[in-house]
């Protein structure tokens, strides 16, 4: 074959392979990549982000706790529900409605691009201030103002919004000024202003357990955000001085009344103290009678009008009574697993804001679990601290599930092995 013919044949073969290659690339682009017209449409929905998929273990743990919590809430409440409402399923029905709303919110927030919250953090904080102000102008319930009534007997508890707002705002602030958080004006000053104003509004309700939780969350968020350790000791000393001043001037009269009988639930002194410690004492009776294996699901005795409102803050006492030490320990281990998994995936988030926000939202659950256990065992005064996913209540449950949805959104971009 002549050289010219060989060169022409080689050029034809190269052209063939080039055409085949580019045709394959075109097919791949059409199959796997988004066309420019579709990209313009997707910009409108950029607020939602699918990423690599949610963290399945974290989601499963949430659903396990929610299932166990619903079962135990019904077991603890049906006697009290029948006595007060004439319907054994009254609290269960309402709780299932809260769960449906909460799961829907969790699903929506899991697809929500959490970075959008970075921009609206001050707005969310302002909304929490507004709700805390509104509740002060509403009629009191048993001497306190903590709920904003809605239709159908449903209520909103502003303190639950305030907890989320504090975590979100400090995650926003610390990630924005992370390199300056070692200076007091970027850590201590904003922390004191935001916490102080929120605590004052909660003080007027009054809602001291809410102040305690928000104080712990504020310290946690500022510390992991880069605040120096020495400021923690200075802040703690100032807080002790402030509490002493309020106690001497009578500003903590409501809190002091809740401390009456603290640590004396099993000691009989007089009839008044016997009535004051009634709830805590029956909580200890329930815990003690549970033993190692418990009395069995549904077999609690203290829920039959001995322990007041057992479906609320003291529900874990019924859990221990029915499931025993073994069952209660397993549940606490599941809570610990939830916190560990949430913090782990938050630490591997792609940005500082995601890390801080995820750690804060997950830590809130661990903080409330620990405080709730300390209250029902009389290690802390009897204050209103609910047990996440177990205690009856719409505001707390819906907010917690929505917050877990945000953690799931963070997990979509976390550099963690999918299981």
C-alpha positions as CSV (number, residue, x, y, z in Angstrom):
1,X,0.0,0.0,0.0
2,X,1.3,3.4,-1.0
3,X,2.4,5.7,1.8
4,X,-0.2,8.3,1.0
5,X,-2.9,5.6,1.2
6,X,-1.6,4.4,4.6
7,X,-1.6,7.9,6.0
8,X,-5.2,8.5,4.7
9,X,-6.4,5.1,6.3
10,X,-4.7,6.0,9.6
11,X,-6.4,9.4,9.6
12,X,-9.8,7.8,9.0
13,X,-9.2,5.3,11.9
14,X,-8.3,8.1,14.3
15,X,-11.3,10.2,13.2
16,X,-13.5,7.1,13.8
17,X,-12.2,6.6,17.4
18,X,-12.4,10.4,18.1
19,X,-16.0,10.5,16.9
20,X,-16.8,7.4,19.0
21,X,-15.1,8.9,22.0
22,X,-16.9,12.2,21.8
23,X,-20.2,10.5,21.2
24,X,-19.7,8.4,24.4
25,X,-18.8,11.5,26.3
26,X,-21.9,13.2,25.0
27,X,-24.1,10.3,26.1
28,X,-22.5,10.4,29.6
29,X,-23.1,14.1,29.9
30,X,-26.7,13.7,28.9
31,X,-27.1,10.8,31.3
32,X,-25.2,11.9,34.4
33,X,-24.9,15.7,34.2
34,X,-27.6,18.3,34.4
35,X,-28.3,20.4,31.3
36,X,-27.8,24.2,31.6
37,X,-31.6,24.8,31.5
38,X,-32.1,22.4,34.4
39,X,-29.3,24.0,36.3
40,X,-31.2,27.3,36.2
41,X,-34.2,25.6,37.6
42,X,-32.2,23.9,40.3
43,X,-30.9,27.3,41.5
44,X,-34.4,28.1,42.6
45,X,-34.4,25.0,44.9
46,X,-30.8,25.4,46.1
47,X,-32.2,25.8,49.6
48,X,-32.7,22.1,49.7
49,X,-29.6,19.8,49.4
50,X,-29.5,16.0,49.1
51,X,-25.8,15.4,49.2
52,X,-24.6,11.9,49.9
53,X,-27.6,10.8,51.9
54,X,-28.5,11.0,55.5
55,X,-26.6,9.1,58.2
56,X,-28.7,5.9,58.6
57,X,-27.5,4.8,62.0
58,X,-28.3,8.2,63.5
59,X,-31.8,8.1,62.0
60,X,-32.4,4.6,63.2
61,X,-31.4,5.5,66.8
62,X,-33.9,8.4,66.7
63,X,-36.7,6.1,65.6
64,X,-35.8,3.5,68.2
65,X,-35.9,6.0,71.0
66,X,-39.1,7.5,69.7
67,X,-40.8,4.1,69.5
68,X,-39.8,3.1,73.0
69,X,-40.7,6.5,74.3
70,X,-44.2,6.4,72.8
71,X,-44.8,3.0,74.3
72,X,-43.7,4.0,77.7
73,X,-45.6,7.3,77.6
74,X,-48.8,5.4,76.9
75,X,-48.0,2.8,79.6
76,X,-47.3,5.6,82.1
77,X,-50.3,7.8,81.2
78,X,-53.3,5.6,80.6
79,X,-54.5,5.4,84.2
80,X,-54.0,9.1,84.8
81,X,-55.6,9.9,81.4
82,X,-58.7,7.8,82.2
83,X,-59.1,9.4,85.6
84,X,-58.7,13.0,84.4
85,X,-60.0,12.9,80.9
86,X,-62.3,9.9,80.9
87,X,-60.2,8.4,78.0
88,X,-57.2,6.2,78.4
89,X,-55.9,7.1,75.0
90,X,-56.2,10.9,75.4
91,X,-52.4,11.6,75.8
92,X,-51.4,8.8,73.4
93,X,-53.6,10.3,70.6
94,X,-52.3,13.7,71.0
95,X,-48.7,12.5,71.3
96,X,-49.1,10.6,68.0
97,X,-50.2,13.8,66.4
98,X,-47.1,15.5,67.7
99,X,-45.0,12.7,66.5
100,X,-46.5,12.9,63.0
101,X,-45.8,16.6,62.8
102,X,-42.3,16.2,64.3
103,X,-41.4,13.4,61.8
104,X,-42.6,15.5,58.9
105,X,-40.5,18.5,60.2
106,X,-37.5,16.2,60.6
107,X,-37.9,14.9,57.1
108,X,-38.2,18.4,55.6
109,X,-35.2,19.7,57.6
110,X,-33.1,16.7,56.6
111,X,-33.3,17.9,53.0
112,X,-32.9,21.6,54.0
113,X,-29.6,23.2,53.3
114,X,-28.5,23.9,56.9
115,X,-26.1,26.7,55.7
116,X,-29.2,28.8,55.0
117,X,-29.7,28.9,58.7
118,X,-26.4,30.7,59.0
119,X,-28.0,33.9,57.5
120,X,-31.2,33.8,59.5
121,X,-29.8,33.0,62.9
122,X,-30.4,36.6,64.2
123,X,-33.9,36.5,62.9
124,X,-34.6,33.2,64.7
125,X,-33.2,34.7,67.9
126,X,-35.5,37.7,67.5
127,X,-38.5,35.4,67.0
128,X,-37.6,33.6,70.3
129,X,-37.4,37.0,72.1
130,X,-40.8,37.9,70.6
131,X,-42.5,34.6,71.8
132,X,-40.9,35.0,75.3
133,X,-42.3,38.5,75.5
134,X,-45.8,37.5,74.2
135,X,-46.2,34.8,76.9
136,X,-45.6,37.3,79.7
137,X,-48.9,39.1,78.7
138,X,-51.0,36.0,78.8
139,X,-52.9,34.6,81.8
140,X,-50.8,32.4,84.1
141,X,-51.3,28.7,84.7
142,X,-50.7,27.6,88.3
143,X,-48.7,30.8,88.9
144,X,-46.4,30.6,85.8
145,X,-46.6,31.8,82.3
146,X,-44.9,29.3,80.0
147,X,-47.3,28.5,77.2
148,X,-48.9,30.3,74.2
149,X,-52.4,28.7,73.6
150,X,-53.4,27.7,70.1
151,X,-56.4,26.0,68.6
152,X,-57.7,22.7,70.0
153,X,-56.0,23.0,73.3
154,X,-52.5,22.8,71.8
155,X,-49.9,25.1,73.2
156,X,-46.4,26.5,72.2
157,X,-43.7,26.7,74.8
158,X,-41.4,29.6,73.9
159,X,-38.5,28.2,76.0
160,X,-38.2,25.3,73.5
161,X,-37.7,27.9,70.7
162,X,-35.2,29.8,72.8
163,X,-33.0,26.7,73.3
164,X,-32.8,26.2,69.5
165,X,-32.3,29.9,68.9
166,X,-29.4,30.1,71.4
167,X,-27.6,27.1,69.8
168,X,-28.1,28.5,66.3
169,X,-27.0,32.0,67.1
170,X,-23.8,31.0,68.9
171,X,-23.0,28.5,66.1
172,X,-23.4,31.4,63.6
173,X,-21.4,33.9,65.7
174,X,-18.6,31.5,66.6
175,X,-18.1,30.3,63.1
176,X,-18.1,33.9,61.8
177,X,-15.6,35.2,64.4
178,X,-13.8,31.9,65.1
179,X,-10.3,33.5,64.9
180,X,-11.3,36.2,67.3
181,X,-13.2,34.1,69.9
182,X,-10.2,34.1,72.3
183,X,-10.9,37.8,72.9
184,X,-13.6,38.6,75.5
185,X,-15.4,41.2,73.3
186,X,-16.1,38.5,70.7
187,X,-17.0,35.7,73.2
188,X,-17.9,36.8,76.7
189,X,-19.6,40.1,75.8
190,X,-22.0,38.7,73.1
191,X,-22.6,35.6,75.3
192,X,-23.5,37.7,78.3
193,X,-25.8,40.0,76.3
194,X,-27.7,37.2,74.5
195,X,-27.9,34.8,77.5
196,X,-28.7,37.7,79.9
197,X,-31.7,39.0,77.9
198,X,-33.0,35.5,77.4
199,X,-32.6,34.5,81.0
200,X,-34.3,37.7,82.2
201,X,-37.4,36.9,80.1
202,X,-37.4,33.3,81.4
203,X,-37.0,34.6,84.9
204,X,-40.2,36.6,84.6
205,X,-42.2,33.6,83.6
206,X,-40.6,32.1,85.9
207,X,-38.9,29.1,84.3
208,X,-35.6,28.4,86.2
209,X,-35.0,25.0,84.7
210,X,-35.0,26.6,81.2
211,X,-32.5,29.2,82.4
212,X,-30.2,26.3,83.7
213,X,-30.4,24.5,80.3
214,X,-29.8,27.6,78.3
215,X,-26.9,28.6,80.5
216,X,-25.2,25.2,80.0
217,X,-25.8,25.5,76.2
218,X,-24.4,29.0,76.1
219,X,-21.2,27.9,77.9
220,X,-20.9,24.9,75.7
221,X,-21.3,26.7,72.4
222,X,-18.9,29.5,73.4
223,X,-16.3,27.1,74.7
224,X,-16.3,24.8,71.6
225,X,-16.4,28.0,69.5
226,X,-13.0,29.1,70.8
227,X,-13.5,31.0,74.1
228,X,-10.6,30.8,76.5
229,X,-11.0,28.5,79.6
230,X,-10.3,31.3,82.1
231,X,-13.4,33.1,81.1
232,X,-15.5,30.0,82.2
233,X,-14.2,30.4,85.8
234,X,-14.8,34.1,85.8
235,X,-18.3,33.7,84.4
236,X,-19.1,31.0,87.0
237,X,-17.9,33.2,89.8
238,X,-20.1,36.1,88.6
239,X,-23.1,33.7,88.3
240,X,-22.6,32.5,91.9
241,X,-22.5,36.1,93.1
242,X,-25.6,37.0,91.1
243,X,-27.6,34.0,92.5
244,X,-26.6,34.9,96.1
245,X,-27.7,38.5,95.6
246,X,-31.1,37.4,94.2
247,X,-31.5,34.8,97.0
248,X,-30.8,37.5,99.7
249,X,-33.1,40.0,98.1
250,X,-36.0,37.5,97.6
251,X,-35.7,37.4,93.9
252,X,-35.5,33.6,93.9
253,X,-38.6,33.0,96.0
254,X,-40.2,30.7,93.4
255,X,-37.0,28.8,93.0
256,X,-36.4,28.5,96.7
257,X,-39.9,27.1,97.1
258,X,-39.0,24.3,94.6
259,X,-36.0,23.5,96.7
260,X,-38.0,22.8,99.8
261,X,-37.6,19.2,100.6
262,X,-34.7,18.7,98.3
263,X,-32.9,15.6,99.5
264,X,-35.5,14.9,102.2
265,X,-38.1,12.9,100.1
266,X,-37.6,9.8,102.3
267,X,-37.4,11.6,105.6
268,X,-40.6,12.4,107.5
269,X,-40.4,15.7,109.4
270,X,-43.9,17.2,109.3
271,X,-47.1,16.9,107.3
272,X,-46.3,20.0,105.2
273,X,-42.9,18.6,104.1
274,X,-44.5,15.2,103.5
275,X,-46.9,16.8,100.9
276,X,-44.1,18.9,99.4
277,X,-42.0,15.9,98.7
278,X,-44.9,13.7,97.5
279,X,-43.9,13.6,93.8
280,X,-40.2,13.0,94.4
281,X,-40.8,10.4,97.1
282,X,-43.2,8.4,94.8
283,X,-40.6,8.6,92.1
284,X,-38.0,7.0,94.4
285,X,-40.6,4.4,95.3
286,X,-41.1,3.5,91.7
287,X,-37.4,3.4,91.0
288,X,-36.7,1.2,94.1
289,X,-39.6,-1.2,93.3
290,X,-38.3,-1.9,89.8
291,X,-35.4,-3.9,91.0
292,X,-33.1,-5.5,88.4
293,X,-35.6,-6.7,85.8
294,X,-38.7,-4.5,86.6
295,X,-42.3,-5.4,87.3
296,X,-43.1,-5.8,83.6
297,X,-44.4,-3.5,80.9
298,X,-47.7,-2.0,82.0
299,X,-47.3,-3.3,85.6
300,X,-46.3,-0.1,87.4
301,X,-48.2,0.6,90.6
302,X,-47.0,4.2,91.2
303,X,-48.7,5.4,88.0
304,X,-52.1,4.8,89.5
305,X,-52.4,8.3,90.9
306,X,-49.5,8.0,93.3
307,X,-47.0,9.7,91.1
308,X,-48.6,13.0,89.8
309,X,-48.7,13.3,86.0
310,X,-46.4,10.4,85.4
311,X,-46.4,11.0,81.6
312,X,-44.4,14.2,82.0
313,X,-41.1,15.0,83.7
314,X,-41.1,11.9,85.9
315,X,-41.8,9.3,83.2
316,X,-38.4,7.7,83.6
317,X,-39.3,6.6,87.1
318,X,-42.1,4.5,85.6
319,X,-39.7,3.2,83.0
320,X,-37.4,2.0,85.8
321,X,-40.3,0.5,87.7
322,X,-41.6,-1.5,84.7
323,X,-38.3,-2.3,82.9
324,X,-36.0,-2.4,85.8
325,X,-32.3,-1.4,86.1
326,X,-31.4,-3.5,83.0
327,X,-34.1,-1.9,80.8
328,X,-33.3,1.6,82.0
329,X,-29.6,1.1,81.5
330,X,-30.2,0.0,77.9
331,X,-32.3,3.1,77.2
332,X,-29.6,5.3,78.6
333,X,-27.0,3.6,76.5
334,X,-29.2,4.2,73.4
335,X,-29.3,7.9,74.4
336,X,-25.5,7.9,74.8
337,X,-25.1,6.3,71.4
338,X,-27.3,9.0,69.8
339,X,-25.2,11.7,71.3
340,X,-22.0,10.0,70.3
341,X,-23.1,9.4,66.8
342,X,-24.4,13.0,66.4
343,X,-21.2,14.6,67.7
344,X,-19.1,12.2,65.6
345,X,-20.8,13.1,62.3
346,X,-20.9,16.8,63.3
347,X,-17.2,16.9,63.8
348,X,-16.8,15.7,60.2
349,X,-19.0,18.3,58.7
350,X,-17.6,20.3,55.8
351,X,-17.6,23.7,57.6
352,X,-17.2,25.2,61.0
353,X,-20.9,26.2,61.2
354,X,-22.1,22.7,60.6
355,X,-19.7,21.3,63.3
356,X,-20.8,23.8,65.9
357,X,-24.5,23.6,65.1
358,X,-24.6,19.7,65.1
359,X,-22.6,19.4,68.3
360,X,-24.9,21.9,70.0
361,X,-28.2,20.3,68.9
362,X,-27.0,16.8,69.8
363,X,-25.6,17.9,73.2
364,X,-28.9,19.5,74.1
365,X,-30.4,15.9,74.3
366,X,-27.6,14.6,76.5
367,X,-27.9,17.6,78.8
368,X,-31.6,17.2,79.3
369,X,-31.3,13.4,79.8
370,X,-28.7,13.9,82.5
371,X,-30.6,16.7,84.3
372,X,-33.9,14.7,84.1
373,X,-32.3,11.7,85.7
374,X,-30.8,13.8,88.5
375,X,-34.2,15.4,89.2
376,X,-36.2,12.1,89.5
377,X,-33.5,10.6,91.7
378,X,-33.6,13.7,94.0
379,X,-30.0,14.7,93.2
380,X,-31.4,18.0,91.9
381,X,-34.5,20.0,93.1
382,X,-37.8,19.1,91.5
383,X,-37.9,21.3,88.3
384,X,-39.6,20.9,85.0
385,X,-37.1,19.2,82.8
386,X,-38.6,16.8,80.2
387,X,-37.0,13.6,79.0
388,X,-36.4,13.8,75.2
389,X,-38.6,11.5,73.1
390,X,-40.4,10.2,76.2
391,X,-42.1,13.0,78.1
392,X,-45.5,14.1,76.8
393,X,-45.6,17.4,75.1
394,X,-45.9,18.9,71.6
395,X,-43.4,21.8,71.7
396,X,-40.5,19.8,73.0
397,X,-41.1,16.8,70.8
398,X,-41.6,18.7,67.5
399,X,-38.7,21.0,68.1
400,X,-36.4,18.1,69.0
401,X,-37.4,16.1,65.9
402,X,-36.9,19.2,63.7
403,X,-33.5,19.8,65.2
404,X,-32.6,16.1,64.6
405,X,-33.6,16.8,61.0
406,X,-31.0,19.5,60.9
407,X,-28.3,17.1,62.2
408,X,-29.4,14.7,59.5
409,X,-28.9,17.5,56.9
410,X,-25.4,18.1,58.3
411,X,-24.7,14.3,58.0
412,X,-25.4,14.6,54.2
413,X,-22.1,16.5,53.8
414,X,-20.2,14.9,56.6
415,X,-17.0,13.0,55.7
416,X,-18.1,9.8,57.5
417,X,-18.4,6.2,56.3
418,X,-22.0,5.2,55.4
419,X,-23.3,2.0,57.0
